[in-house]
Amino acid sequence: MKFDVSSTALLSRLQIISKVIASKNAIPILDCVLFELQKNKLIITASDADTRMLTSVEVVNAEGTGLFAVMAKILIDPLKELPEQPLSFEINEENMEILIHFENGKYNFIGQKGDTYPQQKPLNEVNTSIVVEAQKLMSGVGRSQFATADDELRPVMNGVYFDIQPESLTIVASDGHKLVRLRDLSIHASERASFILPKKPANLLKNVLAKETERVEVRFDENNAYISGSNFEMVCRLIEGRYPNYNSVIPQENPYTLTIDRISLLNALKRVSVFSNASSSLVKLHVVPGRLIISAQDIDYATSAEEKLICEFDGTELKIGFKATFLIEILSNIASEHVILKLADPSRAGLVIPVENEENEDLLMLLMPMMLND
């Protein structure tokens, strides 16, 4: 086999899909990237036990067809240091010797036969599919993923939940302390369906969708999801189990409404939280008409901080505690210039809602409070 390929084009594809490869694999060939030469296209595959990603790159002067596998590190590390230039690959299919020629030198190493690389099982004939704009899917996964859990006892909480209704797609993530619910009213389906996307493929998807401009098809059965765009395909095993009824934990009556500049609140929390107790990260929000007072203290080190911000609030005086790191994460994943905090009392969940939603979107984030000492 022979072919020529752009060094930067090959590197960009390898860097994206090599993130699939696990640090320890039970099957040694999964430490490798699989290449398949088909005419003027080089199909590149990386996989672990649960997730598989494919992409392709155009090649020229191709001779022959076939499969070969190469340790990802052997290619990625030297290509990072090469300026853009054509690479000429020659693969001896008898002894799997691989020779790469470039402008100022050559690399020579031994690959592996590609026919021992594990094959992907196809989806069941009965499956569900939806079509989503790539940037919408990336935005939905990106804004919700931080709220997923790391819970060995409840694995369903460790993924991003896709709740597909005939009139909308709702993306949900929660760890029991915080919750994100993003409803997109522009996405429709023929029937109700749902699946839980694990954290690793969700993160991979977020990275690969950044370069996609078109629509992405999502097909899934009870065990696997198949997500394909113009430049990639990803197949992953889904988390099995029933996701909790997320709507039941969202309070319907939070009478106190506070409207505030998001960036001002975010930056104040970052400053004040430095003075909170390192183990609890507790900050107190003291709301009075027209003003929000943010404070934190660490009795062990005799440190404290307080900042006052202007806000819109015409309810009765209220004090409530939140974990600063969680509230900072929530505010960092909202794009709106202003946010609304809907509160009830110091023991009930608070809601954070953007004042300006994206078109056809309904975003809600929830945060459970922490007990205050005073």
PyMOL commands that set and color helices and strands:
alter all, ss='L'
color gray80, all
select helices_A, chain A and resi 7-20+28-31+72-80+114-116+134-147+155-158+199-209+246-249+262-275+299-301+324-332
alter helices_A, ss='H'
color red, helices_A
select strands_A, chain A and resi 2-6+32-38+41-47+51-58+60-63+66-71+86-91+97-102+105-110+112-113+128-133+159-165+168-174+178-184+193-198+215-220+224-228+232-237+256-261+282-288+291-298+303-310+318-323+338-343+350-354+361-367
alter strands_A, ss='S'
color yellow, strands_A
deselect
rebuild
show_as cartoon
